[in-house]
Amino acid sequence: MIELSQILSTWKKVFSNWKYVLIFLFAVLIFYSLNILIFNWKNLATFYSNLGFFGTLKLFFSFFFSFRSTIVLHSFISLILISILFGVLISLIFYKSKLNISKDKRTGLFGGIGVFIGAFVPGCAACGVGLASFLGLGAGFLSFLPYDGLELSILSIVILGFAIINLTKNMYTCKVK
């Protein structure tokens, strides 16, 4: 059984390389930005004709930095956590592909499911965040859930965490062999 110290040493090795830190930051920003874009796409499309491309881009950055004030706290925290876990997973996948370690289909499946659920409802679809609201499955769809979609965010966080741990274990055991 792999120990916590081995997992942490693997993460330290991966994230001590600036390339993987950049991949992590890029993935976090992309995931976070896509959620802001989905949340505000109607506003951005409406203002595009008046503001033009650069004005709309400036408006997007305004939404980017003030997003916390537009959604409830638990949605924002879960969005940040899912974004960070997504970035860690992507960085580890790039590192693993560099090592030419054989593909573990379970890790890819769990990571894909976690990312999908995280993108589908990264907090609260009633707030209009995520693909659920983009597909028109907002508050009405989630009114059946007792915590307004927060349980899906927690599920996504757990699945992404499991995928990250599983991927790290796979990298460590393959390197020892």
C-alpha positions in Angstrom: 0.0 0.0 0.0 1.3 3.4 -0.9 1.8 5.9 1.9 0.9 9.5 2.1 4.6 10.5 2.2 5.0 8.7 -1.2 2.1 10.6 -2.7 3.4 13.9 -1.3 6.9 13.2 -2.6 5.4 12.5 -6.1 3.4 15.7 -6.0 6.5 17.6 -4.9 8.5 16.2 -7.8 5.8 17.1 -10.3 5.2 20.6 -9.0 8.8 21.5 -8.5 9.0 21.7 -12.3 7.8 25.1 -13.5 6.3 23.6 -16.6 3.8 21.6 -14.6 3.0 24.6 -12.4 2.2 26.6 -15.5 0.0 23.7 -16.8 -1.7 23.7 -13.4 -2.3 27.5 -13.5 -3.5 27.4 -17.1 -6.0 24.6 -16.5 -7.3 26.3 -13.3 -7.8 29.6 -15.2 -9.4 27.9 -18.2 -11.9 25.9 -16.0 -12.8 29.0 -13.9 -13.0 31.2 -17.0 -15.3 28.8 -18.8 -17.7 28.8 -15.8 -17.7 32.6 -15.8 -18.3 32.6 -19.6 -21.2 30.1 -19.2 -22.7 32.2 -16.4 -22.4 35.5 -18.3 -22.7 34.5 -21.9 -26.0 36.3 -22.4 -24.7 39.5 -21.0 -21.5 39.3 -23.0 -23.4 38.6 -26.2 -25.8 41.5 -25.5 -23.0 44.0 -24.9 -20.8 42.8 -27.8 -22.7 44.9 -30.4 -22.3 48.0 -28.3 -18.8 47.5 -26.8 -17.1 45.6 -29.6 -14.5 42.8 -29.0 -12.2 44.7 -26.6 -15.0 46.2 -24.6 -16.6 42.8 -24.2 -13.2 41.4 -23.2 -12.9 44.1 -20.6 -16.4 43.3 -19.3 -15.4 39.6 -19.1 -12.4 40.5 -17.0 -14.7 42.6 -14.8 -16.9 39.5 -14.3 -13.8 37.4 -13.8 -12.6 39.4 -10.8 -16.0 40.1 -9.3 -17.5 36.6 -9.7 -17.5 36.0 -6.0 -20.1 38.7 -5.4 -22.5 37.2 -8.0 -22.9 33.7 -6.5 -23.4 32.2 -3.1 -20.3 31.5 -1.0 -20.6 27.7 -1.1 -20.9 27.7 -4.9 -17.8 29.9 -5.2 -15.8 27.7 -2.9 -16.8 24.6 -4.7 -15.9 26.2 -8.0 -12.5 27.1 -6.8 -11.9 23.6 -5.3 -13.0 21.9 -8.5 -10.8 24.3 -10.6 -7.8 23.5 -8.4 -8.4 19.8 -8.5 -8.9 19.9 -12.3 -5.6 21.8 -12.6 -3.8 19.2 -10.4 -5.3 16.3 -12.5 -4.3 17.9 -15.8 -0.7 18.5 -14.5 -0.4 14.9 -13.3 -1.7 13.6 -16.6 0.9 15.6 -18.5 3.6 14.4 -16.2 2.5 10.8 -16.5 2.4 11.0 -20.3 6.0 12.4 -20.2 7.1 9.3 -18.2 5.4 7.1 -20.8 3.6 5.1 -18.1 0.9 2.8 -19.4 -2.5 4.3 -19.4 -4.8 3.4 -16.5 -8.4 3.4 -17.9 -10.0 3.6 -14.5 -8.1 6.9 -13.6 -9.2 8.4 -17.0 -12.8 7.3 -16.4 -13.0 8.7 -12.9 -11.2 11.9 -13.9 -13.5 12.4 -16.8 -16.6 11.8 -14.7 -15.3 14.2 -12.0 -14.6 16.9 -14.5 -17.9 16.4 -16.2 -19.9 16.7 -13.0 -17.7 19.6 -11.9 -18.4 21.4 -15.2 -22.1 20.4 -15.1 -22.8 21.9 -11.7 -19.7 23.4 -10.0 -21.6 24.8 -7.0 -25.2 25.6 -7.6 -27.1 25.5 -10.9 -29.9 27.6 -9.4 -27.2 30.4 -9.4 -26.7 29.8 -13.1 -23.2 28.4 -12.8 -22.1 25.4 -15.0 -23.4 23.5 -17.9 -26.7 22.6 -16.2 -27.8 26.2 -16.4 -26.4 26.6 -19.9 -28.5 23.6 -21.0 -31.6 25.1 -19.3 -31.6 22.7 -16.4 -31.2 25.3 -13.6 -33.3 25.8 -10.6 -36.2 23.6 -11.7 -34.0 20.6 -12.4 -32.2 20.9 -9.1 -35.2 21.7 -6.9 -35.4 17.9 -6.5 -32.1 17.9 -4.8 -32.0 18.8 -1.1 -29.0 21.1 -1.2 -29.6 22.8 -4.6 -26.8 21.0 -6.5 -24.1 21.3 -3.8 -24.2 17.6 -3.4 -23.1 17.2 -7.1 -20.2 19.6 -6.4 -19.1 17.5 -3.4 -19.5 14.4 -5.5 -17.3 16.0 -8.2 -14.7 17.0 -5.6 -14.6 13.5 -4.2 -14.3 11.8 -7.6 -11.6 14.3 -8.7 -9.7 13.7 -5.5 -10.0 9.9 -6.0 -8.8 10.2 -9.6 -5.8 12.3 -8.5 -4.8 9.9 -5.7 -5.3 6.9 -8.0 -3.2 8.5 -10.7 -0.4 9.4 -8.3 -0.4 5.9 -6.9 -0.2 4.5 -10.4 2.8 6.8 -11.2 4.6 5.8 -8.0 4.2 2.1 -8.4 5.2 2.2 -12.1 8.3 4.1 -11.3 9.4 1.6 -8.7 9.0 -1.4 -11.0 
